[in-house]
Structures are given as structure tokens and as C-alpha cells.
Amino acid sequence: MQDPGAQELLSRAALARRAGVSSTTLRNWTRTIDRPLASTMVGSDTAMYTWAALLRFLDDHPALPAVQSVRRRVSARSRSMGVDDKENQATLRAALRDMKTAVDATVAAVGRSAALAREVASAHEELIAALRVTIQAYDSAMTSATAPVHGSAATFADSPTQG
């Protein structure tokens, strides 16, 4: 029977407690030349393990010291899991329902966010169009205000000064 948390990432200390061996034993098993205990590096220096990787390692190395004692604990654990199996399934179902509810809420929030983004983009387009009209009106007004007056022979330089 596969443990329900077989793919959960565990620290070396947590896996050692669960398997009933020392952290040093696990570290040695990760350094085995032939089919080492698989680990995943998290960050720059933290190795994480899965229960499934440990079970594969145990299958691959039945003659290594401590493997038989871990196998006995795994067998005992698997037998005891049958007693709580219905409770574990109910707990798992409840957790999955909660997760689905959270995912649905997140998807709905993303949808609302996308709709708001479209509205904001549309408002920005309207604002830009209005600014273009304003700039064109300003240019037209400036052109009219600075254009020479037609039909008048006098220029500004020829006008009498008041003094």
C-alpha cells in the first residue's frame, strides 16, 4: 500500500523520524554510488526527500544495513493504516473540497481582475483620445492667435507707441 503522503517533500530529519533511522543514515544513502536515495535540492543547500523515493531505495538495496529494520517499520505502518483508512479518506476528501473551493475563488478573482483590466484599458484609450482632441484644439488656437492679420498693412513694429 502506498502512503498517501508519498510525494510530500520532507526534510532529512522528518524522513529520518518517519523511517526510524538517523539523519546520518539518510545522508549516507544519498551518497551511495549505485542508485542513491533521491533528493531534491531546495534553495542552495537544503535537501528534501519523499517517502516514495525512500521506498524505491529500500527496494533497490535490500542488503544495506538498516534497510530491513526500516522495511519492518514500513510494513507495520502500512498494516496500521488500514484501521484509519476511512478516516484518512474522509479527511482527504474534505481537504480536496476546501482546495477546490479555494481554486474556484482564485479563478473567479482572476476573471474579475481581467475584466477590470479591460475596463481600465478602455478608460485609458478614452483619456488618450480626449487629450488628442485637446492638443489639436490648443494647436489650432495657438495657430490662430499667432497668425498675421490679413488686410492690414500695419505691422506691430509700425504701430505708434504710447508714451
Beta strands, then each sheet from edge to edge (+ up, - down):
strand 1: 10-11
strand 2: 40-42
strand 3: 46-49
sheet 1: 1+ 3- 2+
end
